[in-house]
């Protein structure tokens, strides 16, 4: 006969087995709390980060609307990497860093503008952002570079053939495409679809209006929308309004970068901040085959971070600390170099080529840089080959750099001669990034002119938002901003369900 105690144990055991076999699916519960999908506007890294976090972690369905014919936005062009402080990669490479040091670098670069709380969040969550990419998408991000304005090497890229922006965007977009193919109810992607307006009633998002690839007006009902539509660096109209002094400069931005999100959110009452703060990147390649083109391919800041130097075509000499912040390097080029094309030479050693081979091979293929010798390059300068050799060797061997550059890695070999191999490209300042945008808070909620959340369910992340970078963005912090605040938007949506 079974004792009363054993009967109780048996009953508890059966109850436990029943719970394990028939317990509610928490993932299903999460998605069932949303009767409508989250709509994400823009497929750069901010949109892709928000989408993957919503779908993969929280099982919340999304609709991704992209104005262009392909995914990736400007993020796909990022070629230096993504910042992170106190990461496993830094530890493996014996780099001492801290989130506070990264924050201080960010604030210093911002020139007193921006929102400190957002800058602190960017720094504090940088390590987890890099870890997320490494663990969830199997990205190595095992190499580092120290870019201008950074106190430590903290800009991550992977050893491999793909540039950082392309590699990261491909991994995240492939993940969403795969889910879309397997389960279209979870992920729907519409390319060639331009958002034109939102429906907000009683302080809550109700729907988004867009024009599809056939020019037809469509409406998607939703209570949550994340704007990740990018900046306005390609729009002559927006540049004329906010930074007319830059309208004449070429740009690295894609044709889709026209400030649609800023216009829509401002019309709805969003608070636009720092809109006059448009970053000019000091180094866009001049294509020898099309020197007057208004669109320039970016000469990655990593080229200077890994050892490249700038020479003035008028003197054949260095003229600036190449690793100063972007605004200062740009100003030096504009003040010291020829005014007709406002150009300088970017000169790199064979060690830089070896360190950055895949990117360098691409630049060589596109004829944006050339492999040459000191002697041949001197023919393009007003100095002799001996003087050019001395200029390169002085930079490489001097105990104290003339312009205060502290990081001199991959320098030109000792005893450099007229026959030494070097790599050279012509560069010019280019409109690159818009620091201003709609104000957001630490939860990535869009803020209205009254300082409160503009509407329940309305979020923004990436270049469409303002306040993260202030008056000048550090290289490597664009991709980081996208991951940090894209994921934050997703987390905020989940937290309010």
TANOR-V567410 format. One line per field, one symbol per residue. ss: DSSP state (2 for helix, 1 for strand, 0 for the rest). A space follows every 50 residues. Layout:
ss->???
//
This chain:
ss->00022222222222222222220002222222000001111000222222 22222220000111100000002222200001100002222200000022 22222222220000022222222202222222222220000011100000 00001110000002222222222222222222000011110001111111 10011111111000001111100011100000000222222202220000 10000000022222222001011000011111111000000000101100 02222000111000000000000002222222222200000011111102 22222022222222200011111222220000002222222222222000 00000000000000000000111111111111110011110000111100 00100101110222110000000000222222222222222222200
//
